Structure formats: C-alpha cells, structure tokens
Amino acid sequence: MKEEKISRRHFLKSVTQGVIPLVIVSGGLIRLQSRIDGRVAEGYNPEEHYWGFAVDIRKCIGCGKCVLACKLENHVPMEPESYRTWVDRYVITKDGQVLKDSPDAGIAGFQPLSEDPKYQGLEIRNTFFVPKLCNQCENPPCVSVCPVKATYITKDGIVLVDETRCIGCKYCIVACPYGVRYIHPEKKVADKCTFCYHRLAKGLQPACVQVCPTGARIFGDLRDPESPVSRLLRDELVQVLKPEQRTKPKVYYPSLPEGVS
C-alpha cells in the first residue's frame, strides 16, 4: 500500500475535529484523557494538595508534542496566538546576543539552525529550548486586577478563570508579566493553562507531562516530600522566570541559563 503523506495543516485540522485523537510519542501512541468531565474524583480534598511544576530544559528537545497535547486535551483552537503552553528556542551567539523564536508556539518542532535563514552567518555558542506555561503564582497580579473576580485561586494553588463571570476586558492579560493569557477566539473570555485541573483532581498528570518523550516536564504535589517536584526542589538549585516581579511562581527551572526571560 502506498504511504499517504498528509500536510501539517491537514493533520492539525484532523486532530481538532477528533479524526486523530492520539499523540505520537517516541514511536508509540498515548491516548489523551479527552472529554473528562469536570467533576472532582471522589475523596479528593483540595486542601490536602498544593500543586507545582518544573521544566528541565536540559531534557527538552523542542518536539512540540506538549503544545499539541495541550490543544487537544483542553480544546484550545488552532488559531495563531491561542496557546496555553508553548516552547521558545533560545540561540546564544559567541558575542553574547540572545535570540529567541517560537514558530507556531513550537507545535510542529523547529527548523534546524543550519536551514534557517535568520541564523545564517552567526557564530553560535549555545542553543536550548524553554517550555513555558502559566506559572500559577502564589501572588498572581491577574487575580487582583480582575474587576469581576472571574480569576481566582483554588485551595490547592491553581489559578483558574470562571468563564461565567469573565467579561473579556483583558485586564488580566495586561497584568500578567509572563504573557500566558489570551482571549479565547470562540468563547471571548480569558483563557490560560490550568495544569489540566480536570485531570489532576482525578489523579492524572497534565496532558503535556504525560506526552513528553524525555521527561522534561515534571509535575507533583508540593505538600508531598516524595513527589517528583518536591524531590527536584530538594536536590537541585532551581530558578523561576522574572523573579523581580515577586509573583512567587510555582513553575521551576533547574539550570536555567542567563538571558532567559
């Protein structure tokens, strides 16, 4: 049988329509827990948990599977600028320039530097990928600026948006120093990463963590000393993005190179 080639545009259209409800990871297939209802698992007590996230950029290969998984799991439209998570590629030149790109949020991976015209002729010292998402801050400015209290913090430390209250004023988008919020093009309300709250309340990992082929995305309960995130915070020196903002982020990066923002 002749192998049929499909374009990236056709593939993305297919997955959003449910034709291809799978994400390919390292030659295998992982079925995402799509359409999980919003009910919390029996016995789940938010006060007993405090969720945190870590990203080990030493392991990230910029494949973009996390971005696609997030869109499928959370029904995020494929329109440009509609992303709950994305991957930035940083290129550090020998003379100290810090260059950054993220074509389509990295959803289809990255063109090799040797084939990318904008990097031709540059002497490159280092390059790496940095996945980004909502930092689920302990001191979130998005909550304090919301005029209708649509943005709030759960007892287990997740910043959520009540779509029935949100009026799409964009105050939270302006207030967020990390650029992680956007207006949903169909719902016309603010949207962002929720750590896949509908999944974690059922004992499941966020979709992006589940599909990461290298284990670069790490999730866990900060109140559990043996959770993957707690162990990482105990064993390694970690940084957060834009610490000068004093938002107290709960997304941590071990070995974060200088120049990342």
N, C-alpha and C positions, 0 to 999 in steps of 0.2 A: 504493500500500500504506500502510495506517495505521501510523504510527510507534508502536511499543510502548514504553511507559515502564516501567522497572524500578526498584525501590527500592534504596537503598544497601545495605540488609541483604541483599536478594536478590543484588545484584551481588557483594558480598564473599563470600557463600556460594558463588557460582558460580566465582569465581576460585580459591578454596581447593580446590574439587573438580576443578579443571582444565578447567572448561567454557569459561572465558575466560582463556587463558594469555597474554594480551597486556596491555601497559600503554600507555595512550594518552598521547602526548606532543606537544603543540603541533599537534594535528590529524593527526599521523602515528602509526604503530604501530611499537613496538620489541619484538621477541620476546626475552624474557629467556632466558639460557642455563640453563634449569632442568634438574635431574636430571643435572648434570655429575658424573661420578664423582670420587672423592676422590684419584685418582692424580695425582701431580705430573707436569707436562709433561716430556718427555724433554729433558735438558740443563739443566733448572732447578736452580740451585745456591743454596739459601737464604743461604749465607754471602756471596753477591755482592750481596745486596739488603738494604735497610733501609727499610721502608715507612712513609710518612707521609700525613697527610690534612689538608686545610684546608677551611674553610667561609667563604665570602664572604657575610656576611649582607646586604650591600648589594644582592645579586642575588636573594636568596631571596624568593619571592612567597607562600610558605605554601600551596602547592598540595597537598602531601601525597603526591605521586606517589612520592617516595623511600621513604616509610613503607610504602606498598602494595607497591612493588617488592621491598623487603627481605623482607616477609612471604611473597611468592610465591617468591622465589628460595631462601629458607632454610627454607621450610616452617614458619614461625612461626604458631602457632594464632591465630585471630581473637579469642580471649578477651580481655577487658579486662586491662590490665597485662602483657600478653605482647608486648613490643616490643623489638627490637634497636636501633631508632633512633626518634626522634620529633622533633616541631617544637614549640617553645614560642613563643607570641606574647607580646611584651612591650609594655605600654602605659605610657608615662610621662606623668603629668599635669603641669599647669603649676605645681602646688605641690610637685612633686618626688616624688610617690608612684610606686612601681614596682609595677605589677600584671602578673600573668602567668597565662595559661591555655593549655591544650592539649587540647581535646576529642577523645577517642579518639586521642590522640597526634598529632592533626593529619592523620590518614589521609584524611579527606574534605574537607580545607581548613577555613577558618574563616568563621564568620558575620560579616558586616560590622559594624563597631563601631556604626554608626548603627541597626542592627537588634537589637543585643544588649542586653537589659535591664540587665545589670550595669554597663554603661558609660554609661547614660543620665545626663545632668546633670553629667558630669565635663568639665572643661576639659583637653583632651588636647594635650600638646606634641609627642609623638613616638610612633610605633609601628613595630615591626620584628619579624621572625621570626628565631629562632635554632635551627637544626637541631642535635641532639645525638646522640651515639653513644659507644661505648666509646673512651676516649682512648688505648688501647694504650700505657700508661705504661712508661717505662723503669725506674721504681721502683714497681711495682704492689703495693699492700698486699694485694690479693686472692691473690697468689701466696704471700706469706709466711704468711698465716693458714690456708691450706688444710691440714687435718690429714692428708690422704691424698695430697697432691701431685697432685691432679687438674687444678689450674690451673697452667699453665707458660708459658714464653716461648720461642718458636721462634727460630732463629738469624737470621731476617730481621725480628725485632722484633714479632711478633704474639703477643698473649696469647690462649691457647686453653684449652678445657676438655676433658679426657679423660672422656667420658661413661661409660666402663667403670670408672673409678675413683671418680667423684663419688658421694657418699652423700647429697647434698641437705641438708647440715647448715646451710646459709645463712650460714656464717661469712664467705664472700667477699662476699655481698650486704651484710652489715652493714659490712664493712671498706671497700667501695668508696665514696669520697666523692662520686661523680658519679651514683649511683643508676642505673647502666646494666645491672645484672644482675637476673635474675628466675629463679624456678623454673619450668621448662617444665611445663605442666599435664599433659602426657601422659607425658613421659619421667621426670619427677620428679627432674631434675638441673638444675644451674645452667646458664643459657644467656645469651648476650650477642652483641654484634656481633663478627665476626671479620675485618672488612674483606673479607668474601667470599673467604676464603683459598683455597677450591677454585677460584675464578676467577682470582685474581691469579697463582697458580702456573702458570696456562695462558696468561698474557699478556693476560688480560681485566681490565677495570675492575670494581670493586664495582658491584652492581646499582643502588644508589642514585645513583652517579655517572653511570652510563650513561643513566638516565632523566631526570635533572634537566634541565628545559627551558631553564634560564637559565645553566647552568654555575656554579651557586653551590657545588657540591660538587667539590672538586679533590683528585685522588689522584696519588701518584707515589713514585718511589724516591728517598729522601734521599741515597743514595750517587751518584746521577746528577745532576750540577750543572745539567743542562738539563731535568730533569723539571719538570712544572708546579708541584709543591710546592716544589722547590728554588728555582725562579725567584721564586716568591712570597715565600719567606723572605728571599731576597736583595734583592728590590726594595721590600718593604713592611715596615712595623712591624707585628708580629703579637703577639697575646696568647694565653694559654691560660686555661682555666677553673680557678678555685681554685688559683692558683699557690702560695698559702700552704701547701698540702698537701705540696708538694715531691715529687710523684709523677713529675715530668718527663713530662707528656703529649706525645703526638705528633699531637694534633689541634689545629690552629692557626686562629686567627680574626683576620683583619685588621680594623682599625677596629671593635673590639668596644666598644660603649658602656658607660659606667659603670652599675653596677647589675645587670649580667648575672652570674648565678651558676649 
